[in-house]
Amino acid sequence: MNFTLPKLDYPNDALSPIMSEETLDLHHGKHHLTYITNLNNFIKDTDMENKSLQEIIIESSKDKSKIGIFNNASQHWNHNLFWKCMKPNGGGKIPPKLEKKIISDFGSVDQFKKDFKQAGITQFGSGWCWLSLKNDKLVVTKTANAANPLIEDMKPILGCDVWEHSYYIDYRNRRPEYLDKFVDNLINWEFVDSLLD
């Protein structure tokens, strides 16, 4: 299997000014593409060449000698989700089914948003913050570097990239501001809702 860079569902300037065209050009067109190129090179002529991306992530996460494969496979998966979790003029009203689940599991939408942003703010160095299903319960977690909740037997339905290449052009060192804008103005709640089932 040869992995390829997914096409975005929106033009590179469509998330501006929350996420600039320059950021998307570099993040999608350079960083994400590099993970895919590296992954394809790592798995070429190996037993992983014909496995699914999720199978590669799970298998390589259990073998320290395959850390290069894991990092690039996981980052490819993470970014595939990340691009779908955003849309122009995002944020806003959460679909009723997802909103009800969030209130049930966090107490309120505001509490969920606070927890999610805090996970991203407090992730030391590079990483991600997540909303995932764990045994039918929504949980907020954070992971370092390329790791994601799949390897903890969870189903991520929302992920925010807090590597500096995701926000530094637009926000410099102001990660909290980036997370505020991501939650309030970028999240594609309809897509997140579609992953509940």
Secondary structure as GFF3:
##gff-version 3
##sequence-region A 1 197
A	DSSP	alpha_helix	21	26	.	.	.	ID=ss1
A	DSSP	pi_helix	27	32	.	.	.	ID=ss2
A	DSSP	alpha_helix	33	43	.	.	.	ID=ss3
A	DSSP	alpha_helix	53	61	.	.	.	ID=ss4
A	DSSP	three_ten_helix	64	66	.	.	.	ID=ss5
A	DSSP	alpha_helix	67	84	.	.	.	ID=ss6
A	DSSP	alpha_helix	96	106	.	.	.	ID=ss7
A	DSSP	alpha_helix	109	122	.	.	.	ID=ss8
A	DSSP	beta_strand	127	134	.	.	.	ID=ss9
A	DSSP	beta_strand	137	144	.	.	.	ID=ss10
A	DSSP	three_ten_helix	149	152	.	.	.	ID=ss11
A	DSSP	beta_strand	155	161	.	.	.	ID=ss12
A	DSSP	three_ten_helix	164	166	.	.	.	ID=ss13
A	DSSP	alpha_helix	168	171	.	.	.	ID=ss14
A	DSSP	alpha_helix	175	181	.	.	.	ID=ss15
A	DSSP	pi_helix	182	186	.	.	.	ID=ss16
A	DSSP	alpha_helix	189	194	.	.	.	ID=ss17
###
